[in-house]
Amino acid sequence: MAACSGDRGGSHLWTVFSGAFFRRKLAEALICGVSNGGARSDWPKEKPCNPPLEESRNRGRSERLSELMKMEEDESASPIDASAARKMDRFEMLQGVVRRLSERDHRTTDAAKDVRRLAKDDAEARETLAMLGAIPPLVSMIKSPDPELQEASLYALLNLGVGNDRNKAAIVEAGAVHKMMALVEASATPSAAEAIAASFLSLSALDANRALIGSSGAIRFLVETFRHPSASSGQAREDALRAIVNLSVVAENVPRIVEAGFVADVVAAIGDMEISEKLLSVLSNAVGSGEGRKAITLSREAIPILVDVLRWSDSPACQEKAAYVLMVMAHKGNGSRSIMIEAGIVSPLLELTLVGSSLAQRRASRILDCLRVSKGKEVTKGFQAVSAPLYGSEEWEDELRISDERKALKSLVHQSLMINMRRIARRANLPQDLGPPDHLKTLTTSKSLPF
C-alpha cells in the first residue's frame, strides 16, 4: 500500500504488479539462491554429494536469469523507440536506392523502377527521395540510349511529382522539359511518348511551369498526341488535352495553340461528351486573345456548333462555357453577331435566360444585349419610311422570323411558369399536378408581354 500511496496517478501501481516486476523479483531470488544457498549458520555444513550436478544446476539458473533479463529489456522498450527504428531502417533503404541511381551499372534501371514503385502511393517517400537527391540522376537518364531506362526514369519522375509542387519545380529546374523534348525529336517510343504526355500534364499543373513548358515546343507535341494517340492506350490523348487546358491559361501560350491548328481540332471534336467540357475550356481561354477570336471566326463551323451547345440542357457546364465564348465574340466583333443570328442563336438564348443556370442566364442576357444594340444600329443606318413590308420581300421574312421568335418566347414563358408553380407546389406539399389558375393561363397567352 505504501507503493500505492506514493503514486497519485495510479501508474506506479501498475509498475509494481507488472510481469517485469515479478520476473525481477524471481531473478533476485535466483541470484540469492545461487550465491547464498546453504550459508545459514544454524544449518549443518555438508559437502555436496555430487558437485558436477550442482554446477549444472547453477549454470541452468544463470541461463534462465539471462533469459529473464532479456525479456525484461524487450518489454521495457518504448513503442516510440521501435517506430524510430523502423523509420531509420526505411530511410537507409531509400538512401540505398538513391545511391544505386548514381552508380550507372546494370542495377540503375532496377533502382529507377524502385523509385517509381516507392513513390507511387507514398507522399512521405516522394519527399524523402527528392531530399536525398533522386531527381537529378533520374532527369539525366531521360536521354539514355536504353529505352527501358528512359521509360523507368520518366515514370519515376512522374510519380515523384504527384501532389508535390516542390518536386514539380525541382524536376523542371533540373532540365527535364528540354530533355523530354529532345527525346521526342529523336523519335521516342510510343510508351515513352505516353509517359512524356503524362509528365507534361503533371508539370503543367504548377503555374510557375506553364510558360517554360509552352516555350519549349511541348504544345505542338501535345496537339499531335491529341490528333494521333497511341494505339496501345487512349489515355495519352486525354492527358495531352488536359495539359493543353492547363497551358492555355497563360496568355503567351494561346498564339502557340492557335499556330498548331488546335482550334480546328477542338471544333471538330466537340460533341464527344467525355471531353467536350475540356475542349470548351480551351476555347474559353483562347477567346480572350485576338489570335484566338480570329481562329474561331475563320472556322466556319465554330459558331454554329457553339450555338448548338447552348441547347445541351443536360450539360450546364458546357452551356456556360459556350455562352462565355459567344459573349466575348459578340462583344468584340460585329461580324460574329451576324453569323450568330444566322445560326439561330436567339431561341436558345431566350431559353437560357429562363431555365438555364444563373451564370448561363447572365451570359445569355449579355449576348442578347449585344445583338439588340447591333440590330438597332443596322435599322437606324438603313431606315426608310415604308407603310408595310411587301409580301415575299426580305423585310416580310424578317417579320415572320420575329413572329416565330415571339411564339417561342411565349412558349418558354409558359414553360418557366409551370416549372416555378411545380416548385412552389412541392414546397407547400400540394399535389404535383397542380397547374396555374385560369387568370394566369390568360397571362401566358397575352400579347402585352414584351419581346
Wavefront OBJ file of the C-alpha trace (Angstrom):
o trace
v 0.000 0.000 0.000
v 2.968 2.268 0.501
v 3.764 1.964 -3.146
v 0.164 2.822 -3.985
v 0.075 5.879 -1.771
v 3.238 7.273 -3.311
v 1.709 7.415 -6.794
v -1.326 9.635 -7.236
v -1.765 8.889 -10.927
v -2.016 5.132 -10.421
v 0.765 4.347 -12.948
v 3.223 3.161 -10.255
v 0.713 0.589 -9.043
v 0.753 -0.993 -12.494
v 4.549 -0.969 -12.452
v 4.683 -2.780 -9.112
v 2.393 -5.577 -10.212
v 3.619 -5.876 -13.790
v 5.136 -9.046 -15.174
v 8.535 -7.410 -15.390
v 8.458 -6.709 -11.636
v 7.731 -10.324 -10.763
v 10.434 -11.564 -13.097
v 12.901 -9.165 -11.485
v 11.988 -10.481 -8.030
v 12.362 -14.025 -9.272
v 15.763 -13.199 -10.721
v 16.869 -11.723 -7.403
v 15.667 -14.847 -5.621
v 17.640 -16.996 -8.043
v 20.741 -14.868 -7.516
v 20.372 -15.143 -3.752
v 19.815 -18.845 -4.091
v 22.941 -19.310 -6.188
v 25.233 -17.175 -4.023
v 23.957 -17.884 -0.516
v 22.431 -21.322 -0.733
v 23.267 -23.380 2.396
v 25.104 -20.458 4.014
v 22.972 -20.117 7.151
v 24.948 -20.731 10.355
v 22.419 -22.981 12.014
v 22.417 -25.459 9.137
v 24.857 -28.322 9.097
v 27.651 -27.774 6.615
v 27.946 -30.803 4.394
v 29.716 -31.259 1.150
v 27.514 -31.899 -1.843
v 27.366 -35.498 -2.739
v 27.540 -34.707 -6.480
v 29.476 -31.479 -7.332
v 29.083 -31.717 -11.154
v 25.340 -31.951 -10.766
v 25.321 -28.839 -8.567
v 27.391 -26.915 -11.116
v 24.984 -27.823 -13.909
v 22.085 -26.611 -11.807
v 23.832 -23.292 -11.157
v 24.617 -22.935 -14.849
v 20.983 -23.549 -15.750
v 19.866 -20.951 -13.247
v 22.281 -18.425 -14.731
v 20.974 -19.059 -18.256
v 17.407 -18.704 -17.060
v 18.394 -15.478 -15.348
v 19.831 -14.133 -18.611
v 16.653 -15.010 -20.469
v 14.510 -13.247 -17.884
v 16.669 -10.137 -18.011
v 16.483 -10.098 -21.807
v 12.705 -10.442 -21.727
v 12.533 -7.563 -19.284
v 14.639 -5.356 -21.567
v 12.462 -6.218 -24.552
v 9.256 -5.318 -22.684
v 10.730 -2.122 -21.346
v 11.499 -0.874 -24.884
v 9.313 2.131 -25.767
v 6.932 1.972 -28.786
v 8.357 5.319 -29.827
v 11.837 3.819 -29.982
v 10.560 0.948 -32.140
v 8.844 3.380 -34.525
v 12.018 5.462 -34.764
v 13.995 2.317 -35.551
v 11.593 1.406 -38.352
v 11.821 4.918 -39.790
v 15.595 4.732 -39.661
v 15.571 1.404 -41.489
v 13.271 2.831 -44.164
v 15.435 5.926 -44.506
v 18.518 3.765 -45.009
v 16.652 1.719 -47.609
v 15.651 4.850 -49.561
v 19.188 6.135 -49.259
v 20.430 2.904 -50.781
v 18.023 3.259 -53.713
v 19.255 6.790 -54.441
v 22.859 5.604 -54.168
v 22.186 2.939 -56.796
v 20.789 5.605 -59.153
v 24.216 7.221 -59.333
v 26.231 4.043 -59.833
v 25.301 3.729 -63.511
v 25.545 -0.031 -63.840
v 23.110 -2.811 -64.638
v 21.254 -2.057 -61.407
v 20.365 1.519 -62.402
v 17.175 0.513 -64.225
v 16.066 -1.507 -61.235
v 16.755 1.473 -58.972
v 14.604 3.745 -61.187
v 11.825 1.171 -61.064
v 12.162 1.066 -57.283
v 11.743 4.844 -57.130
v 8.644 4.573 -59.301
v 7.207 1.867 -57.036
v 8.075 3.558 -53.738
v 6.773 6.989 -54.808
v 3.536 5.713 -56.319
v 1.319 5.878 -53.233
v 3.591 7.293 -50.521
v 3.783 11.086 -50.195
v 6.460 10.829 -47.495
v 8.639 8.660 -49.735
v 8.352 11.226 -52.544
v 9.588 13.972 -50.292
v 12.390 11.883 -48.801
v 13.641 10.617 -52.169
v 13.735 14.152 -53.559
v 15.568 15.361 -50.450
v 18.152 12.586 -50.867
v 18.843 13.755 -54.439
v 16.913 11.303 -56.617
v 15.683 13.879 -59.158
v 18.964 14.943 -60.926
v 20.135 11.388 -61.805
v 16.636 10.454 -62.981
v 16.493 13.528 -65.231
v 19.864 12.650 -66.734
v 18.573 9.146 -67.559
v 15.892 10.531 -69.915
v 18.451 10.782 -72.735
v 19.795 7.278 -72.121
v 20.061 5.070 -75.236
v 18.297 2.301 -73.316
v 14.506 2.572 -73.942
v 13.745 0.632 -70.781
v 15.776 3.048 -68.677
v 14.127 6.016 -70.421
v 10.652 4.774 -69.559
v 11.621 3.846 -65.980
v 13.086 7.300 -65.318
v 10.108 9.114 -66.863
v 7.575 7.254 -64.757
v 9.730 7.619 -61.651
v 9.804 11.397 -62.146
v 6.055 11.372 -62.838
v 5.350 9.654 -59.514
v 7.742 11.932 -57.632
v 5.779 14.973 -58.846
v 2.317 13.690 -57.917
v 0.803 16.047 -55.334
v 4.140 17.725 -54.614
v 4.643 21.182 -56.108
v 8.174 21.431 -54.763
v 9.176 18.291 -56.649
v 7.453 19.557 -59.810
v 9.512 22.743 -59.664
v 12.704 20.772 -58.967
v 12.096 18.475 -61.942
v 11.722 21.443 -64.299
v 14.737 23.196 -62.798
v 16.817 20.068 -63.409
v 16.131 20.397 -67.155
v 13.558 17.637 -67.574
v 11.360 19.582 -70.040
v 14.112 20.151 -72.601
v 15.404 16.584 -72.257
v 11.899 15.229 -72.844
v 11.517 17.386 -75.949
v 14.917 16.182 -77.168
v 13.681 12.625 -76.717
v 10.520 13.467 -78.690
v 12.555 14.902 -81.544
v 14.697 11.763 -81.524
v 11.577 9.641 -82.164
v 10.628 8.381 -78.738
v 8.943 5.011 -78.445
v 5.126 5.031 -78.088
v 5.448 4.033 -74.437
v 7.921 6.847 -73.753
v 5.665 9.322 -75.622
v 2.763 8.387 -73.364
v 4.970 8.908 -70.316
v 6.060 12.316 -71.632
v 2.450 13.405 -72.214
v 1.555 12.349 -68.668
v 4.625 14.174 -67.335
v 3.657 17.399 -69.116
v 0.187 17.091 -67.607
v 1.664 16.735 -64.114
v 4.239 19.512 -64.511
v 1.773 21.953 -66.138
v -0.451 21.764 -63.062
v 2.025 24.160 -61.407
v 1.511 27.750 -62.554
v 5.225 28.558 -62.488
v 5.992 25.807 -65.032
v 3.423 26.691 -67.699
v 5.309 29.429 -69.522
v 8.502 27.359 -69.760
v 6.661 24.273 -70.981
v 4.802 26.336 -73.583
v 8.004 27.916 -74.910
v 9.770 24.554 -75.178
v 7.691 23.340 -78.123
v 5.667 20.962 -75.992
v 2.349 22.366 -77.256
v 2.866 21.076 -80.784
v 3.809 17.659 -79.394
v 0.669 17.629 -77.244
v -1.527 18.666 -80.188
v -0.062 15.871 -82.321
v -0.623 13.415 -79.469
v -4.264 14.511 -79.293
v -4.703 14.061 -83.034
v -2.891 10.732 -83.288
v -2.967 8.984 -79.922
v -1.054 5.794 -79.359
v -2.865 2.691 -80.483
v -1.974 0.954 -77.220
v -3.849 3.349 -74.961
v -6.310 6.227 -75.250
v -5.012 7.727 -72.016
v -2.325 9.701 -73.870
v -4.974 11.669 -75.806
v -6.785 12.671 -72.635
v -3.521 13.573 -70.882
v -2.491 15.735 -73.836
v -5.836 17.565 -73.847
v -5.736 18.232 -70.118
v -2.164 19.506 -70.407
v -3.235 21.898 -73.193
v -6.062 23.155 -70.974
v -3.501 23.949 -68.259
v -1.151 25.661 -70.710
v -3.927 27.716 -72.343
v -4.406 29.610 -69.081
v -1.189 31.525 -69.846
v -1.829 34.219 -72.465
v 1.576 33.719 -74.128
v 0.672 30.120 -74.933
v -2.570 30.927 -76.796
v -0.827 32.016 -80.058
v 1.189 28.785 -79.945
v -2.011 26.748 -79.559
v -3.624 28.617 -82.469
v -0.497 28.234 -84.606
v -0.556 24.478 -84.010
v -4.088 24.427 -85.501
v -5.720 23.191 -82.342
v -8.840 25.379 -82.662
v -9.996 23.384 -85.677
v -9.355 20.160 -83.763
v -11.429 21.469 -80.874
v -14.353 22.410 -83.091
v -14.262 19.024 -84.829
v -14.159 17.118 -81.522
v -16.983 18.996 -79.752
v -19.827 16.544 -79.367
v -17.837 13.896 -77.561
v -19.424 14.344 -74.143
v -16.446 12.875 -72.303
v -14.102 15.665 -73.421
v -16.403 18.459 -74.655
v -16.164 20.419 -71.415
v -12.340 20.414 -71.586
v -12.437 21.407 -75.263
v -14.721 24.331 -74.451
v -12.330 25.308 -71.658
v -9.571 25.701 -74.249
v -11.821 27.935 -76.376
v -12.789 29.938 -73.278
v -9.116 30.615 -72.574
v -8.282 31.288 -76.229
v -11.137 33.692 -76.980
v -9.578 36.346 -74.781
v -6.795 36.971 -77.316
v -7.109 38.416 -80.802
v -5.481 35.323 -82.334
v -7.989 33.069 -80.625
v -11.020 35.074 -81.755
v -9.705 35.210 -85.291
v -9.192 31.457 -85.378
v -12.712 30.851 -84.073
v -14.182 33.208 -86.671
v -12.227 31.593 -89.507
v -13.558 28.194 -88.517
v -16.896 28.201 -90.321
v -18.498 25.583 -88.108
v -17.313 27.050 -84.786
v -20.159 29.484 -84.062
v -22.986 27.193 -85.288
v -21.603 24.372 -83.133
v -21.347 26.674 -80.121
v -24.936 27.782 -80.696
v -25.946 24.136 -80.725
v -24.126 23.581 -77.414
v -26.406 26.203 -75.864
v -29.214 23.656 -76.265
v -27.424 20.989 -74.202
v -29.711 21.220 -71.202
v -28.188 18.069 -69.705
v -24.725 19.680 -69.546
v -24.931 23.067 -67.777
v -21.127 23.424 -67.617
v -20.840 23.147 -71.393
v -23.680 25.642 -71.827
v -21.907 28.138 -69.562
v -18.582 27.830 -71.411
v -20.176 28.062 -74.852
v -22.160 31.124 -73.719
v -18.922 32.719 -72.475
v -17.160 32.210 -75.825
v -20.147 33.607 -77.750
v -20.483 36.515 -75.325
v -16.864 37.591 -75.886
v -17.221 37.115 -79.643
v -20.415 39.184 -79.716
v -18.852 41.907 -77.597
v -15.634 42.187 -79.612
v -16.768 41.875 -83.223
v -19.809 42.852 -85.280
v -19.026 40.215 -87.898
v -19.594 37.441 -85.405
v -23.014 38.802 -84.446
v -24.437 38.347 -87.912
v -23.124 34.770 -88.018
v -24.765 34.097 -84.655
v -28.124 35.428 -85.822
v -27.927 33.349 -88.989
v -27.188 30.286 -86.833
v -30.450 30.885 -84.917
v -28.924 31.918 -81.616
v -31.913 33.928 -80.354
v -34.157 30.997 -79.399
v -31.559 29.081 -77.310
v -30.521 32.352 -75.677
v -34.103 33.086 -74.660
v -34.392 29.571 -73.286
v -31.196 30.008 -71.264
v -32.419 33.280 -69.773
v -35.450 31.443 -68.401
v -34.369 27.890 -67.493
v -30.567 27.950 -67.585
v -28.179 28.180 -64.653
v -27.659 31.584 -63.067
v -24.290 32.016 -64.792
v -25.704 30.942 -68.161
v -28.643 33.328 -67.697
v -26.336 36.295 -67.143
v -24.195 35.451 -70.135
v -27.192 34.868 -72.380
v -28.608 38.250 -71.361
v -25.294 39.918 -72.240
v -25.319 38.318 -75.682
v -28.910 39.425 -76.283
v -27.963 42.983 -75.311
v -25.090 42.944 -77.829
v -27.320 41.577 -80.555
v -30.040 44.120 -79.762
v -27.588 47.010 -79.993
v -26.200 45.674 -83.269
v -29.686 45.260 -84.722
v -30.667 48.772 -83.651
v -27.651 50.258 -85.394
v -28.445 48.418 -88.602
v -32.068 49.590 -88.532
v -31.055 53.209 -87.890
v -28.467 53.131 -90.654
v -30.810 51.754 -93.291
v -34.020 53.440 -92.143
v -36.632 54.048 -94.835
v -40.227 55.253 -94.294
v -42.457 52.459 -95.571
v -46.015 51.710 -94.611
v -45.694 47.911 -94.518
v -43.280 45.244 -95.767
v -44.077 43.758 -99.158
v -45.170 40.119 -99.272
v -42.298 37.863 -100.221
v -39.666 40.539 -99.611
v -36.723 40.217 -97.214
v -38.479 42.525 -94.715
v -41.514 40.237 -94.804
v -39.316 37.218 -93.997
v -37.811 39.147 -91.100
v -41.272 39.850 -89.736
v -42.171 36.185 -89.996
v -38.966 35.217 -88.172
v -39.691 37.732 -85.413
v -43.221 36.362 -85.152
v -41.840 32.835 -84.735
v -39.445 34.092 -82.080
v -42.326 35.699 -80.210
v -44.227 32.439 -80.301
v -41.152 30.608 -78.996
v -40.804 33.199 -76.240
v -44.419 32.739 -75.184
v -43.905 29.001 -75.051
v -40.779 29.419 -72.945
v -42.532 31.816 -70.578
v -45.314 29.283 -70.131
v -42.762 26.517 -69.531
v -40.902 28.621 -66.978
v -44.149 29.495 -65.213
v -45.151 25.849 -64.977
v -41.739 24.913 -63.550
v -41.983 27.636 -60.917
v -45.511 26.607 -59.993
v -44.402 22.978 -59.518
v -41.560 24.141 -57.284
v -43.970 26.172 -55.192
v -46.334 23.210 -55.010
v -43.559 20.899 -53.809
v -42.562 23.353 -51.107
v -46.191 23.650 -49.977
v -46.672 19.847 -50.138
v -49.510 20.287 -52.627
v -50.391 17.812 -55.404
v -47.696 17.712 -58.105
v -50.181 18.063 -60.971
v -51.249 21.462 -59.746
v -51.410 23.888 -62.641
v -51.686 27.645 -62.824
v -55.119 29.200 -62.308
v -57.184 30.364 -65.236
v -56.240 34.027 -64.903
v -52.545 33.056 -65.072
v -53.208 30.956 -68.165
v -54.612 34.005 -69.876
v -51.484 35.935 -68.967
v -49.248 33.380 -70.669
v -51.036 33.975 -73.976
v -51.389 37.716 -73.647
v -49.936 39.845 -76.455
v -48.925 42.535 -74.000
v -45.742 40.694 -72.924
v -42.549 42.455 -74.064
v -40.436 40.759 -76.709
l 1 2 3 4 5 6 7 8 9 10 11 12 13 14 15 16 17 18 19 20 21 22 23 24 25 26 27 28 29 30 31 32 33 34 35 36 37 38 39 40 41 42 43 44 45 46 47 48 49 50 51 52 53 54 55 56 57 58 59 60 61 62 63 64 65 66 67 68 69 70 71 72 73 74 75 76 77 78 79 80 81 82 83 84 85 86 87 88 89 90 91 92 93 94 95 96 97 98 99 100 101 102 103 104 105 106 107 108 109 110 111 112 113 114 115 116 117 118 119 120 121 122 123 124 125 126 127 128 129 130 131 132 133 134 135 136 137 138 139 140 141 142 143 144 145 146 147 148 149 150 151 152 153 154 155 156 157 158 159 160 161 162 163 164 165 166 167 168 169 170 171 172 173 174 175 176 177 178 179 180 181 182 183 184 185 186 187 188 189 190 191 192 193 194 195 196 197 198 199 200 201 202 203 204 205 206 207 208 209 210 211 212 213 214 215 216 217 218 219 220 221 222 223 224 225 226 227 228 229 230 231 232 233 234 235 236 237 238 239 240 241 242 243 244 245 246 247 248 249 250 251 252 253 254 255 256 257 258 259 260 261 262 263 264 265 266 267 268 269 270 271 272 273 274 275 276 277 278 279 280 281 282 283 284 285 286 287 288 289 290 291 292 293 294 295 296 297 298 299 300 301 302 303 304 305 306 307 308 309 310 311 312 313 314 315 316 317 318 319 320 321 322 323 324 325 326 327 328 329 330 331 332 333 334 335 336 337 338 339 340 341 342 343 344 345 346 347 348 349 350 351 352 353 354 355 356 357 358 359 360 361 362 363 364 365 366 367 368 369 370 371 372 373 374 375 376 377 378 379 380 381 382 383 384 385 386 387 388 389 390 391 392 393 394 395 396 397 398 399 400 401 402 403 404 405 406 407 408 409 410 411 412 413 414 415 416 417 418 419 420 421 422 423 424 425 426 427 428 429 430 431 432 433 434 435 436 437 438 439 440 441 442 443 444 445 446 447 448 449 450 451
